[in-house]
Amino acid sequence: MVRTPENPDRVRLAPADWGGLCSLALASLTLAGATLYKVHEVAQTNRERLAAVDAELAGLKQSVSLLQSDVRVIARRPFP
């Protein structure tokens, strides 16, 4: 930073300071982008896991309904 000749209490950024600020902004944006990508990747993985769990639960629900119908048939039979 350099002091302004009009008012010594004020400072302005030198060209090198602007480069540093731009580098800092670029690094911050890169970090934010990488974080958002990682969050997206984790969310996608969780969606895939939930889809697999939903498919498994659908199969289990079908099995339970078959077992319930079998139990009803067995319960209706007269005992010897």
Distance bins in CASP14 RR format, pairs under 12 A and 6 or more apart:
PFRMAT RR
TARGET T0000
AUTHOR 0000-0000-0000
RMODE 2
METHOD distances of the structure
MODEL  1
1 10 0 0 0 0 1 0 0 0 0 0 0
1 11 1 0 1 0 0 0 0 0 0 0 0
1 12 1 0 0 1 0 0 0 0 0 0 0
1 13 1 0 1 0 0 0 0 0 0 0 0
1 14 1 0 0 1 0 0 0 0 0 0 0
1 15 0 0 0 0 0 1 0 0 0 0 0
1 16 0 0 0 0 1 0 0 0 0 0 0
1 17 1 0 1 0 0 0 0 0 0 0 0
1 18 0 0 0 0 0 1 0 0 0 0 0
1 20 0 0 0 0 0 1 0 0 0 0 0
1 21 0 0 0 0 0 1 0 0 0 0 0
2 8 0 0 0 0 0 1 0 0 0 0 0
2 10 0 0 0 0 0 1 0 0 0 0 0
2 11 1 0 0 1 0 0 0 0 0 0 0
2 12 1 0 0 1 0 0 0 0 0 0 0
2 13 0 0 0 0 1 0 0 0 0 0 0
2 14 1 0 1 0 0 0 0 0 0 0 0
2 15 0 0 0 0 1 0 0 0 0 0 0
2 16 0 0 0 0 0 1 0 0 0 0 0
2 17 0 0 0 0 1 0 0 0 0 0 0
2 18 0 0 0 0 0 1 0 0 0 0 0
3 9 0 0 0 0 1 0 0 0 0 0 0
3 10 1 0 0 1 0 0 0 0 0 0 0
3 11 1 0 1 0 0 0 0 0 0 0 0
3 12 0 0 0 0 1 0 0 0 0 0 0
3 13 0 0 0 0 0 1 0 0 0 0 0
3 14 0 0 0 0 0 1 0 0 0 0 0
4 10 1 0 1 0 0 0 0 0 0 0 0
4 11 1 0 0 1 0 0 0 0 0 0 0
4 12 1 0 1 0 0 0 0 0 0 0 0
4 13 0 0 0 0 0 1 0 0 0 0 0
4 14 0 0 0 0 0 1 0 0 0 0 0
5 11 0 0 0 0 0 1 0 0 0 0 0
5 12 0 0 0 0 0 1 0 0 0 0 0
6 12 0 0 0 0 0 1 0 0 0 0 0
11 17 0 0 0 0 1 0 0 0 0 0 0
12 18 0 0 0 0 0 1 0 0 0 0 0
13 19 0 0 0 0 1 0 0 0 0 0 0
13 20 0 0 0 0 1 0 0 0 0 0 0
13 21 1 0 0 1 0 0 0 0 0 0 0
13 22 0 0 0 0 0 1 0 0 0 0 0
14 20 0 0 0 0 0 1 0 0 0 0 0
14 21 0 0 0 0 0 1 0 0 0 0 0
15 21 0 0 0 0 0 1 0 0 0 0 0
15 22 0 0 0 0 0 1 0 0 0 0 0
16 22 0 0 0 0 0 1 0 0 0 0 0
16 23 0 0 0 0 0 1 0 0 0 0 0
17 23 0 0 0 0 0 1 0 0 0 0 0
17 24 0 0 0 0 0 1 0 0 0 0 0
18 24 0 0 0 0 0 1 0 0 0 0 0
18 25 0 0 0 0 0 1 0 0 0 0 0
19 25 0 0 0 0 1 0 0 0 0 0 0
19 26 0 0 0 0 1 0 0 0 0 0 0
19 27 0 0 0 0 0 1 0 0 0 0 0
20 26 0 0 0 0 1 0 0 0 0 0 0
20 27 0 0 0 0 1 0 0 0 0 0 0
20 28 0 0 0 0 0 1 0 0 0 0 0
21 27 0 0 0 0 0 1 0 0 0 0 0
21 28 0 0 0 0 0 1 0 0 0 0 0
22 28 0 0 0 0 0 1 0 0 0 0 0
22 29 0 0 0 0 0 1 0 0 0 0 0
23 29 0 0 0 0 0 1 0 0 0 0 0
23 30 0 0 0 0 0 1 0 0 0 0 0
24 30 0 0 0 0 0 1 0 0 0 0 0
24 31 0 0 0 0 0 1 0 0 0 0 0
25 31 0 0 0 0 0 1 0 0 0 0 0
25 32 0 0 0 0 0 1 0 0 0 0 0
26 32 0 0 0 0 0 1 0 0 0 0 0
26 33 0 0 0 0 0 1 0 0 0 0 0
27 33 0 0 0 0 0 1 0 0 0 0 0
27 34 0 0 0 0 0 1 0 0 0 0 0
28 34 0 0 0 0 0 1 0 0 0 0 0
28 35 0 0 0 0 0 1 0 0 0 0 0
29 35 0 0 0 0 0 1 0 0 0 0 0
29 36 0 0 0 0 0 1 0 0 0 0 0
30 36 0 0 0 0 0 1 0 0 0 0 0
30 37 0 0 0 0 0 1 0 0 0 0 0
31 37 0 0 0 0 0 1 0 0 0 0 0
31 38 0 0 0 0 0 1 0 0 0 0 0
32 38 0 0 0 0 0 1 0 0 0 0 0
32 39 0 0 0 0 0 1 0 0 0 0 0
33 39 0 0 0 0 1 0 0 0 0 0 0
33 40 0 0 0 0 1 0 0 0 0 0 0
33 41 0 0 0 0 0 1 0 0 0 0 0
34 40 0 0 0 0 0 1 0 0 0 0 0
34 41 0 0 0 0 0 1 0 0 0 0 0
35 41 0 0 0 0 0 1 0 0 0 0 0
35 42 0 0 0 0 0 1 0 0 0 0 0
36 42 0 0 0 0 0 1 0 0 0 0 0
36 43 0 0 0 0 0 1 0 0 0 0 0
37 43 0 0 0 0 0 1 0 0 0 0 0
37 44 0 0 0 0 0 1 0 0 0 0 0
38 44 0 0 0 0 0 1 0 0 0 0 0
38 45 0 0 0 0 0 1 0 0 0 0 0
39 45 0 0 0 0 0 1 0 0 0 0 0
39 46 0 0 0 0 0 1 0 0 0 0 0
40 46 0 0 0 0 0 1 0 0 0 0 0
40 47 0 0 0 0 0 1 0 0 0 0 0
41 47 0 0 0 0 0 1 0 0 0 0 0
41 48 0 0 0 0 0 1 0 0 0 0 0
42 48 0 0 0 0 0 1 0 0 0 0 0
42 49 0 0 0 0 0 1 0 0 0 0 0
43 49 0 0 0 0 0 1 0 0 0 0 0
43 50 0 0 0 0 0 1 0 0 0 0 0
44 50 0 0 0 0 0 1 0 0 0 0 0
44 51 0 0 0 0 0 1 0 0 0 0 0
45 51 0 0 0 0 0 1 0 0 0 0 0
45 52 0 0 0 0 0 1 0 0 0 0 0
46 52 0 0 0 0 0 1 0 0 0 0 0
46 53 0 0 0 0 0 1 0 0 0 0 0
47 53 0 0 0 0 0 1 0 0 0 0 0
47 54 0 0 0 0 0 1 0 0 0 0 0
48 54 0 0 0 0 0 1 0 0 0 0 0
48 55 0 0 0 0 0 1 0 0 0 0 0
49 55 0 0 0 0 0 1 0 0 0 0 0
49 56 0 0 0 0 0 1 0 0 0 0 0
50 56 0 0 0 0 0 1 0 0 0 0 0
50 57 0 0 0 0 0 1 0 0 0 0 0
51 57 0 0 0 0 0 1 0 0 0 0 0
51 58 0 0 0 0 0 1 0 0 0 0 0
52 58 0 0 0 0 0 1 0 0 0 0 0
52 59 0 0 0 0 0 1 0 0 0 0 0
53 59 0 0 0 0 0 1 0 0 0 0 0
53 60 0 0 0 0 0 1 0 0 0 0 0
54 60 0 0 0 0 0 1 0 0 0 0 0
54 61 0 0 0 0 0 1 0 0 0 0 0
55 61 0 0 0 0 0 1 0 0 0 0 0
55 62 0 0 0 0 0 1 0 0 0 0 0
56 62 0 0 0 0 0 1 0 0 0 0 0
56 63 0 0 0 0 0 1 0 0 0 0 0
57 63 0 0 0 0 0 1 0 0 0 0 0
57 64 0 0 0 0 0 1 0 0 0 0 0
58 64 0 0 0 0 0 1 0 0 0 0 0
58 65 0 0 0 0 0 1 0 0 0 0 0
59 65 0 0 0 0 1 0 0 0 0 0 0
59 66 0 0 0 0 0 1 0 0 0 0 0
60 66 0 0 0 0 0 1 0 0 0 0 0
60 67 0 0 0 0 0 1 0 0 0 0 0
61 67 0 0 0 0 0 1 0 0 0 0 0
61 68 0 0 0 0 0 1 0 0 0 0 0
62 68 0 0 0 0 0 1 0 0 0 0 0
62 69 0 0 0 0 0 1 0 0 0 0 0
63 69 0 0 0 0 0 1 0 0 0 0 0
63 70 0 0 0 0 0 1 0 0 0 0 0
64 70 0 0 0 0 0 1 0 0 0 0 0
64 71 0 0 0 0 0 1 0 0 0 0 0
65 71 0 0 0 0 0 1 0 0 0 0 0
65 72 0 0 0 0 0 1 0 0 0 0 0
66 72 0 0 0 0 0 1 0 0 0 0 0
66 73 0 0 0 0 0 1 0 0 0 0 0
67 73 0 0 0 0 0 1 0 0 0 0 0
67 74 0 0 0 0 0 1 0 0 0 0 0
68 74 0 0 0 0 0 1 0 0 0 0 0
68 75 0 0 0 0 0 1 0 0 0 0 0
69 75 0 0 0 0 0 1 0 0 0 0 0
69 76 0 0 0 0 0 1 0 0 0 0 0
70 76 0 0 0 0 0 1 0 0 0 0 0
70 77 0 0 0 0 0 1 0 0 0 0 0
71 77 0 0 0 0 0 1 0 0 0 0 0
END
